[in-house]
Structure formats: C-alpha cells, structure tokens
C-alpha cells in the first residue's frame, strides 16, 4: 500500500491479490498480472521482461521498514534461550561475512549453491539478488531501530502497520494497540556476548 502511495497510484484503482512469490512470477510470465511487489528469486524472473518501479530500500528510507524476521514460540524461546542466542550469532556472523566480502558470493560458491538448493533460484541470479538486501549487525538488530525499544521498535511498528493493512483488506479482525510483546532484542543482546 505504501509503495502505491509513493508511486501516486490510488489503491482503490487496482485489484490486489495475495500470491506466493513463485505464483507471482508465473502469473507475470503468463501476463495475468500487471505489477507485483516481490523479492528474489521471483523478482529476477520478473525483471527479465519488466522494470523495477520502486525498491524496498526506498520505502525504508521513507519510513516503512521491510525485513525478514525469525519467529519462535515465546515459551519455547525462553526455555531454549541459549540455543536462540547461538542461532542469532550464527546468522549474524554469516551476515557479517557477507558484508566483509560480498564478491565471494559467485555463482559457484557454497553460499550461492545453498541458496539455489533452498530457493530453487538460478545461481547467476543469487549474487545480484543478495546484494539488494542490507544486513544489519547484531548490535543494530538489538537497537530501537529494529528489535529494541518496546512499542517504538522498528519491528513492532512494522507489525502494527502490517496488521492495519491486513485489517483494511479484511484478512484479520483486530489490530493490537501495541506489538512489542511479539518482539524481543533479548537473543540479539545475548548473541553479542558470545564468542
């Protein structure tokens, strides 16, 4: 919705459908849809015959955070806090390795091959797709910009905005006043202490 607003498109003038990324790419290739908001590897397929009108980074700069996150059952996470901290450490170490040397991600590299296996992408499309993302450090993730800061955290605000969107679309009935109970910086903070 925010992308449409930034592009000056009246949301009421378009029919929006919710599809998985592979279904979006297939619908694009058949000519069934005129536009999409999607990420790689589906984005790489669409860019072969289409053009990018706005990227998530631009929406982020304009105040709408867009991110991938990991969700865990709260009770399970609390009972397995050490595992969660180590999980975050492994993930953020991988992010740091990419930030240090993105050119190591070549089509024949191990991380690209793993992405191909996991996502079904073409190896040549993975490095430019990965380069579109930003990989915040573990300390950035623990900050109020992302996970810290309670109801003012970027993640809690993004969750509320998503809920408002889903309610407006009729997908959910209720929007909570505060989503901070669904967000914690605890595991990122603990990961910073691990060696």
N, C-alpha and C positions, 0 to 999 in steps of 0.2 A: 504494500500500500504506500509506503514511504517512497519507494522508487518511482511509482506512478506519480505521486505528488511532486517529486523533484523534477520529473520529466514533463510536468504540466499536463498530464493525462487525467481526465475525470474518471475515477474508478467506476462510477456508475455506467460509463460508456463501454465498458469491456466485460466480457463474461470470463470469470476466473474459475479454473478447475484445479484441483489438487491432484498431482500425479507424482509418482516416484521418478527420480532422475532418468533411469533407463526408458521409462514410458514417455517422458517428456522428449527425449532425443528421438525416439521412434515416431512420435506424433509430429515433431518438426520435420523429420525426413519425409513423412507422408504428405506434408502440407496441411495437416489437421489443425495446427495452431499458428498464430501469427507472431507470438512473442513468448518468452519464458524467463523465469528467474531461477537459475540453476547453477551448479558448480561442476567442476571436472569430476569424472571423465565425460559426462553428458555435455558440458559446455564446449569441450574440444570438438565434439561431433557437430554441434550446432554452429560453431564458428566457421566451419568449412563452407557453409552457404549463407550464413547470417553475420550480423555485426553486433558488437557489444555497444549498448546504448548507455549503460551505467554499471559501474562495478561496485561490489560490496565495500571496497576501501573508500570510495567516495561517500557512500551512505554513512560509513563510520565517521568520516570527517565532518559530516553534517549532523552527527549526534545520535545515530541509531547503530548500536553495536551489533555486530553479526559475528557469531563464533560457533565453533564446535565445542561441545562440552561432554563430560562424562557424568552420568548419573548413577547413583548407588542407593540402595535401600538404606535409610538413615540408621536403623538399628544394626544392620549388618556392617555398615561402615564403622560405626562406633565400636562394635565388637572386634573389628579387624583393622583398627586404626594404623597399626604398624604396616600391614600389607598396603593399605591405601597410600600411606606416605611413600613407601617404596615404589608403588605403581606410578605416582606422580613424579618421583625422582627419575625413574626410567624414561618416562615420556618427556619430561623437561630436559633431560640430558640429550635425548635424541633431537629435540628442538634446537638445543644449543649447538650440537654438532652440525646441524643444517645451517644455522646462522653463521658459524665459523667458515664453512666451506660448501656453499650451495653448488659450486661447479663439480663437486664429487658425484652429484646425482646425474649420472649419464644413463642412457637407455639400457646399458648392460651392467649397471651397478646393482649390488644386492638390495638396497632400499627400493629402487625402482622396480626390480623384479618382484619384490614382496608386494608392492602396490598393485602391480599387474595381476598377481595371483589373487589378491584380496578383492580388488575392484573390477577386474576384467577390462582394464584400460589398455590402450596401446602404449608400449614402452616409450615411444617417441613423444607421446602427449603428456607423460607424467612430469618430467622436469619443468616445462613451462607452466603446467597446472599448479605444481607445488610452489612455484615462485610467486604465484598470485596471492598467497597467504602470508600473514605476518605471524611470527612465532614468539609471543611474549615470554620473557624469562619467568622463572618461578617466582621471583620477587615481584614482578609486575602482576602476575596472576594473583598473588596474595593481596595486592593493593586494592584500594577502593575502586580503582578503575575497572576491576574485574570481579573478584570474589570477596574482598574485604569491604567493610563499610556498611554492613547491615542493609537496610532498605535502600540506601543510596549507592550500593554497589552496582557496577555496570550490568552484572548478570541478573540481579534482582529486578532492575529497571527493564531489562530486555525481556525477562519472563513476563512481567506485567504487561508490557506493550504487546507481546505475542498473545497473551490471554485476551486482551482487549480486542485485538484483531479477530481472534477465533470467535469471540462472543458476537462481534458485529456480523460475522459470517454465519452465525447460527450453529457453530460446531460445539460450543460449550455454553452452559447456562450462567455461570458465575465467574466473576473476576475477583480475586482476593485483593484486599487493600494493600497487602504487603507480602512479597515473595521471599523475604530474607530468610524465612525458616527453611527454604529449599536450597539455600546457597551457603557454603562454608569455605573459609580460607584455611581451615584447620589443617588439612592434609598438605596443602602447598607450604604452609608455615613449617610443618614438621619435615617436609622434604628438604627444605633449605638447611636443616640441621644435620642431614645425613651426609656421609662421605662416600 
